[in-house]
């Protein structure tokens, strides 16, 4: 698993199926911002580095262990969506 520090957020790329990218928000949150609070920057940075492709879903496990989706249009964060473990297949 690849660990990245981007924009004050620390994440781990946990899964890349080519269709879905799963990142974990690994903190520690007394030192790093959460993915939820840095969603715009996280999406932009992952896209700019080539980790996130425009046609890929970006699922994340937040600081409380809950799954969610960061919706995006390429490098632009467009909102949050629900996600379950079934979305990872």
C-alpha positions in Angstrom: 0.0 0.0 0.0 1.2 3.4 -0.9 1.2 6.2 1.7 0.9 9.8 0.5 1.0 13.2 2.3 -0.9 15.7 0.3 -2.1 19.1 1.3 -1.8 18.4 5.0 -3.7 15.1 4.6 -2.1 11.7 5.1 -3.7 8.9 3.1 -3.0 5.4 2.1 -3.9 4.0 -1.4 -5.5 0.7 -0.3 -7.0 -0.6 -3.5 -6.8 0.2 -7.2 -8.9 -2.0 -9.4 -8.6 0.3 -12.5 -12.3 1.2 -12.0 -12.2 2.1 -8.3 -9.5 3.8 -6.2 -9.8 3.3 -2.4 -7.9 5.6 -0.1 -7.8 5.4 3.7 -7.6 8.5 5.8 -4.8 7.5 8.2 -4.0 10.7 10.1 -3.1 11.1 12.9 -5.7 13.8 13.0 -4.0 15.9 15.6 -1.3 16.5 13.0 -3.1 16.1 9.7 -6.3 17.3 8.1 -9.0 14.7 7.4 -9.9 13.7 3.8 -13.4 15.0 4.5 -12.1 18.5 5.3 -9.6 18.5 2.4 -11.7 16.8 -0.3 -11.1 19.5 -3.0 -7.4 19.4 -2.5 -7.2 15.6 -2.3 -9.1 15.1 -5.5 -7.0 17.7 -7.4 -3.7 16.4 -6.1 -4.5 12.7 -6.8 -5.6 13.7 -10.4 -2.5 15.9 -11.0 -0.2 13.1 -9.9 -1.9 10.6 -12.2 -3.1 8.4 -9.3 -6.8 9.3 -10.0 -8.1 9.0 -13.5 -11.2 10.9 -14.7 -13.2 7.7 -15.2 -12.4 6.1 -11.9 -14.6 6.2 -8.7 -12.8 7.5 -5.6 -13.9 5.7 -2.5 -12.5 6.7 0.9 -12.5 5.3 4.4 -12.8 8.4 6.6 -11.3 9.1 10.0 -14.1 7.2 11.7 -13.7 4.1 9.5 -16.8 4.8 7.4 -16.8 4.4 3.6 -17.9 7.3 1.3 -17.3 8.5 -2.2 -15.5 11.7 -3.3 -17.4 12.6 -6.5 -15.3 14.3 -9.1 -15.2 15.5 -12.7 -11.5 14.9 -13.3 -9.5 17.2 -11.1 -12.6 18.9 -9.7 -14.3 17.7 -6.5 -18.1 17.8 -7.0 -19.5 16.4 -3.8 -19.8 13.5 -1.5 -21.7 10.3 -2.1 -22.5 7.1 -0.2 -20.4 4.0 -0.6 -20.4 0.4 0.6 -18.0 -2.5 0.5 -19.9 -3.8 -2.6 -18.7 -0.7 -4.5 -15.2 -2.0 -4.2 -15.7 -4.9 -6.5 
